[in-house]
Amino acid sequence: LSFEDAGVDGVDGLFRGSAEWTDQALYVSARLRVVPFGVGPAGIHIGGGAGVHLQQLELKGVVPALRAAPPGRALPVEPQGTPGDFIGALEEERTEVSYHAIAGLSVGMGQLPVTVFGEARFEEIDGRYSPRSYSAYAGVSIEL
């Protein structure tokens, strides 16, 4: 993200800088085939699982602009503190737990322990600043 000259509630030019958000995740999921198609290897599956997210937000040039704001132009911050304190708290590295539900279509590869799949995922991350997400995946899984 880059914000060259953004404003909030009439406080123009207060933000200048860029933001970088990273999310490294590790997931564990289980799938259950609920509708097989005929006698072939295809079917519909549902499932769910959990994950761990290592998240980091880095803001460059934003905190100095907020600290330099003239009195009366600072943004309201909750809980008590300055906007710089609030953004500093956002920048802390955090580890969050997530839960997800999945539904999709899978096709087995005959005698091979390999399945090709496509699925949709809904994910909820337990964290104050973490987004709820919807996504779609396609891939290959090795069945044990």
N, C-alpha and C positions, 0 to 999 in steps of 0.2 A: 504494500500500500504506500502511496505517496500522497501527502496532502500539502499542496503548495500554498494555498491561501484560503483556508477554510474558516468558517465562523459558526458559533453556536449562540442562539438567542440574541442576535444583534452584536455579538462580540466578534467583529470581523478581524481577520488577520492574526488572531491569537495563536492559532496552530500553524506551525511550519515544521516540516520534517518528514520522516518516513517511519513505517512500522513493519516489522517482520514477525510473523507468528509461525512457530514450528510445533508439530505434534507427532511424536514418535509413539507408535502404538503396538501392543502385542495382544492378539486376540486368541481366545479358545472358544470354539463353537462345536455344537453337536447337531446333526441333522437326522431326521426321521422321514423315510419315504412313506407318504400317506396314500398316494394314488398311483398305482402302477398302470401303465398303458398297455393293455393286452398282455401278450406273453413276452414282449420285447424288453429291452433293458432300460427303457425310458420311464420316468416317473416324476411326480410332483413331490417336493419335500418341504418340510417346515423345520424350524429349529430355533436355537437361541444360544446365548453364551455370555461371556464376560471379557473384559479387556482392561488393560492398564495403559494410561496415557502419560507420557512425560511431555509437558507443555512448557513453552517459553515464549514470552512476548518481549520484543526489543523495540523500544521507541527511540529514534534518533532525532534530536533537535526539538522535541516537543516540550520536554520538561523545562529547559531554559526559557523558552518562549512563555510558558505559563508563569514561571517565577518572575519574569520581567514585566508581567502585565501590571498596568497602573491600578491603584486602588479603585474598587468599584467595578472593575472589568473582569475580576476573577470569577471563575465558575463556582456555583455552589457544589459542595462536596459532602457526601454522606459516607461514613460517619464523619465527625468533626475532623478537620484537618485542612491542609491546603491542597489545591489541585495537583501540585507536584508530589505531595505525599500519596495521593490517590493513585496517580500514574506510577509512582515508584512501587506501590503494592501490586499493581497489575503486572509489573515487569518481573516479579519474583518467579523463579522456576517452581512448578508445582506438578505433583503426581496425582492423577485422578483415576478413579475406578469407573468403568462403564458397563452397561448392560445392553444387549441387543437382541432383536428378534429378526429372523430371516424366513423367507419363503422363495421357492424357486423351482426350476426344472433341471433334472439331471439325466444324463444319458451314459450308460455303462459301455465299456469297450469290449464286449464279449467276455472271454476268459481272463483278460488282463485285469489286474486290480486297480484300474484307472477309471475315473468318471469325469466327464466334461459337464460343467454346470453353469447356469446363469441364475442369479438371485438378486432379490431386493433386500435391503437391510435398513431397519430403523434402529437408531442408537441414541441412548440417553447417557450423557456423561455427568456423574455426580460432581459438580463444581459450580461455584458461583458465577464464573465468567465463561464457562464452557458451553458451546453450542449444542443443540439437539440436531441430529443429522439424519438425512435420508439419502441412500446411495444405491447404486446397482453395480454388481460385479459379474464377471465371467472368468472362468478359470478351469483348472484341472486339479483334481484331488487324488491322492493315492490312498486307497482303502486298506486298512490294516486288519 
